[in-house]
């Protein structure tokens, strides 16, 4: 049995980071809702995190496309 651990792929690391950010945003959204029981506060928190992650994915997709040599 080999003694060296297998390295995680960059895609897996990115997925773990995004999953952690979604969990963190859910925690913050729950706290925002419980502050005064206004459901829109939680929706706004989750929408902001969704926008952030969407923009991040768009940038990663654009970087991958440029590395392949497409204009």
C-alpha positions in Angstrom: 0.0 0.0 0.0 1.5 3.4 -0.9 2.4 5.8 1.8 1.8 9.0 -0.2 -1.7 10.5 0.1 -3.6 11.3 -3.1 -3.7 15.0 -4.0 -7.1 16.6 -4.3 -8.0 18.0 -7.7 -8.5 21.8 -8.1 -12.1 21.1 -9.1 -12.7 19.2 -5.8 -11.1 22.0 -3.8 -13.3 24.6 -5.5 -16.4 22.5 -4.9 -15.6 22.2 -1.2 -15.0 25.9 -0.9 -18.3 26.7 -2.6 -20.1 24.2 -0.4 -18.6 25.8 2.7 -19.7 29.2 1.5 -23.2 28.0 0.9 -23.4 26.5 4.4 -22.0 29.8 5.9 -24.6 31.8 3.9 -27.3 29.5 5.2 -26.2 30.1 8.8 -26.1 33.9 8.2 -29.5 33.8 6.5 -31.0 32.0 9.4 -29.6 34.5 11.8 -30.9 37.4 9.7 -34.4 35.8 9.6 -34.5 35.2 13.4 -33.4 38.9 14.0 -37.0 40.1 13.4 -38.7 37.2 11.6 -38.6 38.9 8.2 -38.1 36.2 5.5 -36.7 38.7 3.0 -33.6 39.2 5.0 -32.6 35.5 4.5 -33.6 35.7 0.9 -31.3 38.7 0.3 -28.4 37.0 2.0 -28.8 33.8 -0.1 -29.3 35.9 -3.3 -26.1 37.8 -2.6 -24.2 34.6 -2.0 -25.7 33.1 -5.2 -24.7 36.1 -7.2 -21.1 35.9 -5.8 -20.8 32.2 -6.6 -22.3 32.7 -10.0 -19.9 35.4 -10.8 -17.0 33.3 -9.6 -18.1 30.4 -11.8 -18.4 32.7 -14.7 -14.8 33.9 -14.2 -13.6 30.3 -13.9 -15.4 29.3 -17.0 -13.9 32.3 -18.9 -10.4 31.4 -17.7 -10.8 27.8 -18.8 -12.1 28.9 -22.2 -9.1 31.2 -22.7 -6.6 28.5 -21.7 -8.1 26.3 -24.4 -7.2 29.0 -27.0 -10.8 30.0 -27.8 -11.3 33.8 -28.4 
